[in-house]
């Protein structure tokens, strides 16, 4: 199972929107996809239409060893897409894990028992660089970084890259950056073009060619408990995420899909 974390310590960069819609696009492309909601706000779970009553097990249970991935995974209304939901309990997980010797490897340990059940797993990380995000970075092969086209984008990115380097040195030497995706892209705004040029000049081919535009339908979809690709598959945001999925697949190793 390919494992990818979607991470950025800055909030409001389109991280959860990217997780939901990229997972949906991958499922629509024939990949058996698992999305783990590791954000205590649980927005990815809500955005996929999962009610609180349906979250009997959660990512909190994975970290505390109270359930396995197969127990916690819930089918969504999207064929081929399952989700391990988040509940409010997750907000206390970092404190509870402090006393564990393997506190940085709790998620990796839980995921090792689910290798053959999905083709790919995406992890929606919280907007911080705390123990939850560290667990995700230890558990995955690579990360995708959503980057909002704003003035302080590169400053925040440098902090994340430093964290990735530390995780590589101490816990996960195979961790790599799969790509950076520019979000909330507005061609009418000169600053957007400037930030895009700056990011591409620094990171080169790491930056996906596909950009995610500012799009009202992307913002509306979660309130209906639907990915944008289901809510309005013809909107520019949905088309962008389908293009991003195709570009991502091109960067992934060729492999047989799970049955």
MIKOLKE-240594 format. One record per residue (C-alpha): residue number from 1; residue in one letter; x, y, z. Coordinates in Angstrom, 2 decimals. Each point is the difference from the previous one (the first is absolute). Layout:
% MIKOLKE-240594
@resi:NUM resn:A px:X py:Y pz:Z $
...
***
This chain:
% MIKOLKE-240594
@resi:1 resn:X px:0.00 py:0.00 pz:0.00 $
@resi:2 resn:X px:1.36 py:3.38 pz:-1.01 $
@resi:3 resn:X px:-0.18 py:2.44 pz:2.93 $
@resi:4 resn:X px:-0.12 py:3.76 pz:-0.47 $
@resi:5 resn:X px:-0.49 py:2.72 pz:2.63 $
@resi:6 resn:X px:-1.61 py:3.28 pz:-0.97 $
@resi:7 resn:X px:1.66 py:2.48 pz:2.30 $
@resi:8 resn:X px:0.56 py:3.68 pz:0.63 $
@resi:9 resn:X px:0.21 py:1.55 pz:3.47 $
@resi:10 resn:X px:-1.84 py:3.09 pz:-1.25 $
@resi:11 resn:X px:-3.77 py:-0.11 pz:0.21 $
@resi:12 resn:X px:-2.32 py:1.06 pz:-2.80 $
@resi:13 resn:X px:2.20 py:-1.16 pz:-2.89 $
@resi:14 resn:X px:-2.48 py:-2.49 pz:-1.45 $
@resi:15 resn:X px:1.54 py:-3.06 pz:1.63 $
@resi:16 resn:X px:-3.22 py:-1.81 pz:0.88 $
@resi:17 resn:X px:-1.64 py:1.03 pz:-3.27 $
@resi:18 resn:X px:2.98 py:-1.51 pz:-1.79 $
@resi:19 resn:X px:-0.15 py:-3.20 pz:2.08 $
@resi:20 resn:X px:-3.72 py:-0.55 pz:-0.66 $
@resi:21 resn:X px:-0.01 py:0.78 pz:-3.69 $
@resi:22 resn:X px:3.30 py:-1.65 pz:-0.86 $
@resi:23 resn:X px:-1.16 py:-3.18 pz:1.76 $
@resi:24 resn:X px:-3.29 py:0.15 pz:-1.91 $
@resi:25 resn:X px:1.80 py:0.55 pz:-3.31 $
@resi:26 resn:X px:2.32 py:-2.94 pz:0.67 $
@resi:27 resn:X px:-2.98 py:-2.22 pz:0.85 $
@resi:28 resn:X px:-1.72 py:1.12 pz:-3.20 $
@resi:29 resn:X px:3.16 py:-1.01 pz:-1.87 $
@resi:30 resn:X px:-0.28 py:-3.57 pz:1.30 $
@resi:31 resn:X px:2.28 py:0.18 pz:3.05 $
@resi:32 resn:X px:-1.20 py:-1.53 pz:3.28 $
@resi:33 resn:X px:0.61 py:2.98 pz:2.24 $
@resi:34 resn:X px:0.09 py:0.47 pz:3.77 $
@resi:35 resn:X px:-0.14 py:3.47 pz:1.55 $
@resi:36 resn:X px:1.09 py:0.33 pz:3.63 $
@resi:37 resn:X px:-1.33 py:3.13 pz:1.69 $
@resi:38 resn:X px:2.70 py:1.01 pz:2.48 $
@resi:39 resn:X px:-1.33 py:3.50 pz:0.68 $
@resi:40 resn:X px:-1.95 py:0.33 pz:3.30 $
@resi:41 resn:X px:-2.42 py:2.35 pz:-1.77 $
@resi:42 resn:X px:-1.16 py:-3.00 pz:-2.05 $
@resi:43 resn:X px:-0.75 py:2.10 pz:-3.08 $
@resi:44 resn:X px:1.03 py:-2.70 pz:-2.46 $
@resi:45 resn:X px:-2.45 py:-2.41 pz:1.64 $
@resi:46 resn:X px:-2.81 py:2.57 pz:-0.10 $
@resi:47 resn:X px:0.86 py:0.96 pz:-3.57 $
@resi:48 resn:X px:-0.53 py:-3.62 pz:-1.03 $
@resi:49 resn:X px:-3.46 py:-0.06 pz:1.60 $
@resi:50 resn:X px:0.92 py:-1.99 pz:3.10 $
@resi:51 resn:X px:-2.23 py:0.82 pz:2.97 $
@resi:52 resn:X px:1.34 py:-0.06 pz:3.56 $
@resi:53 resn:X px:-2.22 py:-3.01 pz:0.78 $
@resi:54 resn:X px:1.76 py:-2.00 pz:-2.73 $
@resi:55 resn:X px:3.45 py:0.51 pz:1.53 $
@resi:56 resn:X px:0.08 py:-2.96 pz:2.42 $
@resi:57 resn:X px:3.76 py:-0.35 pz:-0.51 $
@resi:58 resn:X px:2.36 py:2.76 pz:-1.02 $
@resi:59 resn:X px:3.59 py:0.99 pz:-0.62 $
@resi:60 resn:X px:0.24 py:0.59 pz:3.77 $
@resi:61 resn:X px:-0.57 py:-3.74 pz:0.50 $
@resi:62 resn:X px:2.79 py:-0.78 pz:-2.49 $
@resi:63 resn:X px:2.49 py:2.14 pz:1.90 $
@resi:64 resn:X px:-1.00 py:-1.38 pz:3.40 $
@resi:65 resn:X px:0.00 py:-3.60 pz:-1.22 $
@resi:66 resn:X px:-3.71 py:-0.48 pz:0.66 $
@resi:67 resn:X px:-0.92 py:-0.97 pz:-3.58 $
@resi:68 resn:X px:1.68 py:-1.06 pz:-3.22 $
@resi:69 resn:X px:-0.27 py:1.76 pz:-3.33 $
@resi:70 resn:X px:-2.47 py:-2.56 pz:-1.32 $
@resi:71 resn:X px:-2.27 py:0.48 pz:3.00 $
@resi:72 resn:X px:0.12 py:3.79 pz:-0.18 $
@resi:73 resn:X px:-0.39 py:0.39 pz:-3.77 $
@resi:74 resn:X px:-3.51 py:0.95 pz:-1.13 $
@resi:75 resn:X px:-1.37 py:-0.21 pz:-3.53 $
@resi:76 resn:X px:-0.98 py:3.34 pz:-1.51 $
@resi:77 resn:X px:-2.59 py:0.73 pz:-2.65 $
@resi:78 resn:X px:2.89 py:0.13 pz:-2.49 $
@resi:79 resn:X px:0.65 py:-3.49 pz:-1.46 $
@resi:80 resn:X px:3.56 py:-1.07 pz:0.76 $
@resi:81 resn:X px:0.57 py:2.64 pz:2.71 $
@resi:82 resn:X px:0.08 py:-0.86 pz:3.71 $
@resi:83 resn:X px:0.75 py:2.37 pz:2.86 $
@resi:84 resn:X px:1.34 py:-0.36 pz:3.52 $
@resi:85 resn:X px:-1.90 py:2.87 pz:1.61 $
@resi:86 resn:X px:1.14 py:2.42 pz:2.69 $
@resi:87 resn:X px:-1.88 py:0.84 pz:3.18 $
@resi:88 resn:X px:0.51 py:2.67 pz:2.65 $
@resi:89 resn:X px:1.93 py:-2.58 pz:2.08 $
@resi:90 resn:X px:2.92 py:0.48 pz:-2.38 $
@resi:91 resn:X px:0.67 py:3.44 pz:1.50 $
@resi:92 resn:X px:1.32 py:-1.71 pz:3.15 $
@resi:93 resn:X px:2.01 py:-2.68 pz:-1.76 $
@resi:94 resn:X px:3.28 py:1.94 pz:-0.02 $
@resi:95 resn:X px:-0.07 py:0.33 pz:3.80 $
@resi:96 resn:X px:-0.93 py:-3.66 pz:0.48 $
@resi:97 resn:X px:2.77 py:-1.22 pz:-2.32 $
@resi:98 resn:X px:2.79 py:1.91 pz:1.75 $
@resi:99 resn:X px:0.65 py:-2.87 pz:2.41 $
@resi:100 resn:X px:0.27 py:-2.63 pz:-2.77 $
@resi:101 resn:X px:3.53 py:-0.96 pz:-1.04 $
@resi:102 resn:X px:-1.18 py:-0.45 pz:-3.58 $
@resi:103 resn:X px:-2.05 py:3.21 pz:0.01 $
@resi:104 resn:X px:1.31 py:1.06 pz:-3.44 $
@resi:105 resn:X px:-0.75 py:-3.41 pz:-1.57 $
@resi:106 resn:X px:-3.53 py:-0.70 pz:1.25 $
@resi:107 resn:X px:-1.68 py:0.61 pz:-3.36 $
@resi:108 resn:X px:2.67 py:-1.87 pz:-1.96 $
@resi:109 resn:X px:-0.51 py:-3.02 pz:2.23 $
@resi:110 resn:X px:-3.75 py:0.07 pz:-0.52 $
@resi:111 resn:X px:0.32 py:0.32 pz:-3.77 $
@resi:112 resn:X px:2.41 py:-2.90 pz:-0.38 $
@resi:113 resn:X px:-2.93 py:-2.41 pz:0.41 $
@resi:114 resn:X px:-1.96 py:1.45 pz:-2.93 $
@resi:115 resn:X px:2.52 py:-0.20 pz:-2.81 $
@resi:116 resn:X px:-2.04 py:-2.18 pz:-2.37 $
@resi:117 resn:X px:-3.43 py:1.58 pz:0.35 $
@resi:118 resn:X px:0.45 py:3.25 pz:-1.94 $
@resi:119 resn:X px:2.16 py:1.22 pz:-2.86 $
@resi:120 resn:X px:0.69 py:3.39 pz:1.52 $
@resi:121 resn:X px:-0.51 py:1.82 pz:3.29 $
@resi:122 resn:X px:-0.22 py:3.78 pz:0.42 $
@resi:123 resn:X px:0.34 py:1.54 pz:3.47 $
@resi:124 resn:X px:-1.56 py:3.39 pz:0.69 $
@resi:125 resn:X px:2.29 py:1.60 pz:2.59 $
@resi:126 resn:X px:-0.91 py:2.72 pz:2.52 $
@resi:127 resn:X px:1.22 py:3.58 pz:-0.56 $
@resi:128 resn:X px:2.98 py:-0.36 pz:2.34 $
@resi:129 resn:X px:3.35 py:-1.78 pz:0.25 $
@resi:130 resn:X px:-0.85 py:-1.85 pz:3.23 $
@resi:131 resn:X px:0.01 py:-3.68 pz:0.87 $
@resi:132 resn:X px:-2.98 py:-0.83 pz:-2.23 $
@resi:133 resn:X px:1.75 py:1.34 pz:-3.09 $
@resi:134 resn:X px:3.27 py:-1.66 pz:1.01 $
@resi:135 resn:X px:-1.85 py:-3.33 pz:0.24 $
@resi:136 resn:X px:-1.28 py:0.53 pz:-3.53 $
@resi:137 resn:X px:3.45 py:0.88 pz:-1.37 $
@resi:138 resn:X px:1.50 py:-3.10 pz:1.63 $
@resi:139 resn:X px:-2.76 py:-2.22 pz:-1.45 $
@resi:140 resn:X px:0.11 py:1.13 pz:-3.64 $
@resi:141 resn:X px:2.24 py:-0.30 pz:-3.04 $
@resi:142 resn:X px:-0.45 py:3.62 pz:-1.10 $
@resi:143 resn:X px:-1.92 py:3.21 pz:0.53 $
@resi:144 resn:X px:-2.02 py:2.39 pz:-2.12 $
@resi:145 resn:X px:0.12 py:3.63 pz:1.11 $
@resi:146 resn:X px:-2.96 py:2.25 pz:-0.89 $
@resi:147 resn:X px:1.33 py:3.54 pz:-0.23 $
@resi:148 resn:X px:-2.26 py:3.03 pz:-0.10 $
@resi:149 resn:X px:1.03 py:2.68 pz:-2.48 $
@resi:150 resn:X px:0.68 py:2.71 pz:2.56 $
@resi:151 resn:X px:2.95 py:2.11 pz:1.15 $
@resi:152 resn:X px:1.10 py:-2.15 pz:2.96 $
@resi:153 resn:X px:-0.29 py:-3.32 pz:-1.84 $
@resi:154 resn:X px:3.71 py:-0.66 pz:-0.41 $
@resi:155 resn:X px:0.75 py:0.95 pz:3.59 $
@resi:156 resn:X px:-2.41 py:-2.65 pz:1.29 $
@resi:157 resn:X px:1.30 py:-2.53 pz:-2.51 $
@resi:158 resn:X px:3.58 py:0.34 pz:1.25 $
@resi:159 resn:X px:-1.11 py:-0.89 pz:3.54 $
@resi:160 resn:X px:-1.77 py:-3.11 pz:-1.28 $
@resi:161 resn:X px:3.04 py:-1.05 pz:-2.05 $
@resi:162 resn:X px:2.18 py:0.28 pz:3.12 $
@resi:163 resn:X px:-2.39 py:-2.31 pz:1.84 $
@resi:164 resn:X px:0.11 py:-2.48 pz:-2.89 $
@resi:165 resn:X px:3.81 py:0.00 pz:0.17 $
@resi:166 resn:X px:-0.07 py:-0.72 pz:3.74 $
@resi:167 resn:X px:-2.44 py:-2.87 pz:-0.49 $
@resi:168 resn:X px:2.23 py:-1.39 pz:-2.78 $
@resi:169 resn:X px:3.05 py:0.17 pz:2.26 $
@resi:170 resn:X px:-1.59 py:-1.50 pz:3.12 $
@resi:171 resn:X px:-2.94 py:-2.22 pz:-0.98 $
@resi:172 resn:X px:-0.74 py:-0.47 pz:-3.70 $
@resi:173 resn:X px:2.96 py:0.29 pz:-2.39 $
@resi:174 resn:X px:-2.19 py:-0.99 pz:-2.97 $
@resi:175 resn:X px:-2.39 py:2.95 pz:0.43 $
@resi:176 resn:X px:-0.16 py:2.22 pz:-3.09 $
@resi:177 resn:X px:-2.05 py:2.87 pz:-1.33 $
@resi:178 resn:X px:-2.29 py:-1.25 pz:-2.73 $
@resi:179 resn:X px:-0.93 py:3.50 pz:-1.04 $
@resi:180 resn:X px:-1.22 py:3.48 pz:0.87 $
@resi:181 resn:X px:-3.43 py:1.04 pz:-1.27 $
@resi:182 resn:X px:-0.90 py:3.67 pz:-0.34 $
@resi:183 resn:X px:-3.49 py:0.68 pz:1.36 $
@resi:184 resn:X px:-2.44 py:2.93 pz:-0.04 $
@resi:185 resn:X px:1.53 py:1.10 pz:-3.28 $
@resi:186 resn:X px:-1.47 py:3.20 pz:-1.44 $
@resi:187 resn:X px:1.34 py:1.01 pz:-3.41 $
@resi:188 resn:X px:-1.49 py:3.49 pz:0.39 $
@resi:189 resn:X px:2.30 py:0.67 pz:2.95 $
@resi:190 resn:X px:3.58 py:1.04 pz:-0.83 $
@resi:191 resn:X px:1.19 py:-1.27 pz:3.40 $
@resi:192 resn:X px:-1.21 py:-3.51 pz:-0.89 $
@resi:193 resn:X px:2.18 py:-0.06 pz:-3.10 $
@resi:194 resn:X px:2.95 py:1.41 pz:1.94 $
@resi:195 resn:X px:-0.27 py:-2.63 pz:2.77 $
@resi:196 resn:X px:-0.40 py:-2.75 pz:-2.61 $
@resi:197 resn:X px:3.13 py:1.18 pz:-1.83 $
@resi:198 resn:X px:1.96 py:0.21 pz:3.27 $
@resi:199 resn:X px:-1.03 py:-3.50 pz:1.14 $
@resi:200 resn:X px:0.78 py:-1.55 pz:-3.38 $
@resi:201 resn:X px:3.38 py:1.74 pz:-0.18 $
@resi:202 resn:X px:0.95 py:-1.42 pz:3.41 $
@resi:203 resn:X px:-1.52 py:-3.49 pz:-0.22 $
@resi:204 resn:X px:-0.06 py:-0.64 pz:-3.74 $
@resi:205 resn:X px:-1.61 py:-3.27 pz:-1.04 $
@resi:206 resn:X px:-1.16 py:-0.75 pz:3.55 $
@resi:207 resn:X px:-2.88 py:2.39 pz:-0.65 $
@resi:208 resn:X px:-2.94 py:-1.62 pz:-1.78 $
@resi:209 resn:X px:-0.89 py:1.57 pz:-3.33 $
@resi:210 resn:X px:-3.67 py:-0.16 pz:1.03 $
@resi:211 resn:X px:-1.18 py:2.93 pz:2.13 $
@resi:212 resn:X px:-3.18 py:0.06 pz:2.08 $
@resi:213 resn:X px:-2.03 py:3.15 pz:-0.72 $
@resi:214 resn:X px:-2.09 py:2.03 pz:2.40 $
@resi:215 resn:X px:-3.43 py:-1.49 pz:-0.58 $
@resi:216 resn:X px:-3.31 py:0.55 pz:1.80 $
@resi:217 resn:X px:-1.14 py:-3.58 pz:-0.65 $
@resi:218 resn:X px:3.06 py:-1.36 pz:1.83 $
@resi:219 resn:X px:-1.05 py:2.04 pz:3.04 $
@resi:220 resn:X px:-3.67 py:-0.97 pz:-0.20 $
@resi:221 resn:X px:0.45 py:-3.76 pz:-0.37 $
@resi:222 resn:X px:1.01 py:-0.88 pz:3.62 $
@resi:223 resn:X px:-3.20 py:1.54 pz:1.39 $
@resi:224 resn:X px:-1.89 py:-2.60 pz:-2.05 $
@resi:225 resn:X px:2.21 py:-2.84 pz:1.26 $
@resi:226 resn:X px:1.34 py:-0.58 pz:-3.49 $
@resi:227 resn:X px:3.34 py:0.32 pz:-1.81 $
@resi:228 resn:X px:-0.10 py:2.70 pz:-2.66 $
@resi:229 resn:X px:0.45 py:-2.71 pz:-2.63 $
@resi:230 resn:X px:-3.41 py:-1.39 pz:0.98 $
@resi:231 resn:X px:-1.66 py:3.30 pz:0.86 $
@resi:232 resn:X px:0.89 py:1.55 pz:-3.37 $
@resi:233 resn:X px:2.37 py:-2.06 pz:-2.12 $
@resi:234 resn:X px:0.04 py:2.63 pz:-2.76 $
@resi:235 resn:X px:1.22 py:2.94 pz:2.10 $
@resi:236 resn:X px:3.54 py:1.24 pz:-0.50 $
@resi:237 resn:X px:1.04 py:-1.25 pz:3.45 $
@resi:238 resn:X px:-1.14 py:-3.56 pz:-0.72 $
@resi:239 resn:X px:1.71 py:0.00 pz:-3.38 $
@resi:240 resn:X px:3.21 py:1.20 pz:1.66 $
@resi:241 resn:X px:-0.03 py:-2.81 pz:2.57 $
@resi:242 resn:X px:-0.57 py:-2.61 pz:-2.71 $
@resi:243 resn:X px:3.00 py:1.45 pz:-1.85 $
@resi:244 resn:X px:2.03 py:-0.04 pz:3.23 $
@resi:245 resn:X px:-0.89 py:-3.67 pz:0.56 $
@resi:246 resn:X px:1.19 py:-0.88 pz:-3.51 $
@resi:247 resn:X px:3.23 py:1.89 pz:0.59 $
@resi:248 resn:X px:0.50 py:-1.71 pz:3.37 $
@resi:249 resn:X px:-0.59 py:-3.45 pz:-1.51 $
@resi:250 resn:X px:2.74 py:0.81 pz:-2.49 $
@resi:251 resn:X px:2.39 py:0.53 pz:2.92 $
@resi:252 resn:X px:-0.94 py:-3.25 pz:1.75 $
@resi:253 resn:X px:1.69 py:-3.36 pz:-0.55 $
@resi:254 resn:X px:-1.84 py:-2.29 pz:-2.40 $
@resi:255 resn:X px:-1.54 py:-2.86 pz:1.94 $
@resi:256 resn:X px:-2.85 py:-2.50 pz:0.05 $
@resi:257 resn:X px:-3.14 py:1.30 pz:1.64 $
@resi:258 resn:X px:-1.56 py:-1.68 pz:3.02 $
@resi:259 resn:X px:-2.71 py:-2.50 pz:-0.94 $
***
